[in-house]
């Protein structure tokens, strides 16, 4: 996030479909303005994050491919398959009615630093994709108790700073732990690590 400026957000949704007409509030500390887009959704220059409100996320994400900015999906869909597909694409996912405007602003800020934010119902749907088996348990056994704590919190949609606050650790310590976790899980980053931790991606056969 730019240190001296608030963020600019593009909002793509059907006319009249946005559930929070008062967002962002005039005193929102993170979001300065929202640019409302009409189909076809072309993200203008100067936009930091795209918020995509849609009923069919996978289809809408394909239409927004190449946007060049992080994407947060807002949708009434909460089935495991849809949430998993969106999460694997790297987009954040907020289930409609399952978040507040403060959470939306946090998701926008997190997206600018590479954090994939999930609302509680989206987290629950992702956990339903878990395939608990011996391979997954062995994979989890590679992590120390502290690393397992961090992965549990990461898989609920928290970022490094929030995890640090929960565990009373510095953000730097959390990030160092995450680097070790990614190496142990053979994960490319936080999204891949969460998928492996939850058993929603192929795990190493140890």
Secondary structure as the mmCIF struct_conf table of DSSP 4:
data_model
#
loop_
_struct_conf.conf_type_id
_struct_conf.id
_struct_conf.beg_label_comp_id
_struct_conf.beg_label_asym_id
_struct_conf.beg_label_seq_id
_struct_conf.end_label_comp_id
_struct_conf.end_label_asym_id
_struct_conf.end_label_seq_id
BEND BEND1 UNK A 3 UNK A 5
STRN STRN1 UNK A 7 UNK A 12
TURN_TY1_P TURN_TY1_P1 UNK A 15 UNK A 16
BEND BEND2 UNK A 19 UNK A 19
TURN_TY1_P TURN_TY1_P2 UNK A 21 UNK A 22
HELX_LH_PP_P HELX_LH_PP_P1 UNK A 23 UNK A 23
BEND BEND3 UNK A 24 UNK A 24
HELX_LH_PP_P HELX_LH_PP_P2 UNK A 25 UNK A 25
TURN_TY1_P TURN_TY1_P3 UNK A 26 UNK A 27
BEND BEND4 UNK A 29 UNK A 30
STRN STRN2 UNK A 31 UNK A 37
BEND BEND5 UNK A 39 UNK A 40
HELX_LH_PP_P HELX_LH_PP_P3 UNK A 43 UNK A 44
TURN_TY1_P TURN_TY1_P4 UNK A 45 UNK A 46
STRN STRN3 UNK A 49 UNK A 53
BEND BEND6 UNK A 55 UNK A 56
HELX_RH_AL_P HELX_RH_AL_P1 UNK A 57 UNK A 63
TURN_TY1_P TURN_TY1_P5 UNK A 64 UNK A 66
BEND BEND7 UNK A 69 UNK A 69
STRN STRN4 UNK A 70 UNK A 75
BEND BEND8 UNK A 76 UNK A 76
HELX_RH_AL_P HELX_RH_AL_P2 UNK A 80 UNK A 88
TURN_TY1_P TURN_TY1_P6 UNK A 89 UNK A 90
STRN STRN5 UNK A 92 UNK A 95
TURN_TY1_P TURN_TY1_P7 UNK A 96 UNK A 97
BEND BEND9 UNK A 98 UNK A 98
HELX_RH_AL_P HELX_RH_AL_P3 UNK A 101 UNK A 112
TURN_TY1_P TURN_TY1_P8 UNK A 113 UNK A 114
STRN STRN6 UNK A 118 UNK A 118
HELX_RH_AL_P HELX_RH_AL_P4 UNK A 120 UNK A 127
TURN_TY1_P TURN_TY1_P9 UNK A 128 UNK A 129
HELX_RH_AL_P HELX_RH_AL_P5 UNK A 134 UNK A 141
TURN_TY1_P TURN_TY1_P10 UNK A 142 UNK A 142
BEND BEND10 UNK A 143 UNK A 143
HELX_RH_AL_P HELX_RH_AL_P6 UNK A 145 UNK A 154
TURN_TY1_P TURN_TY1_P11 UNK A 155 UNK A 157
HELX_RH_AL_P HELX_RH_AL_P7 UNK A 160 UNK A 167
TURN_TY1_P TURN_TY1_P12 UNK A 168 UNK A 168
HELX_RH_AL_P HELX_RH_AL_P8 UNK A 171 UNK A 185
TURN_TY1_P TURN_TY1_P13 UNK A 186 UNK A 186
BEND BEND11 UNK A 188 UNK A 189
HELX_RH_AL_P HELX_RH_AL_P9 UNK A 190 UNK A 197
TURN_TY1_P TURN_TY1_P14 UNK A 198 UNK A 199
BEND BEND12 UNK A 200 UNK A 201
#
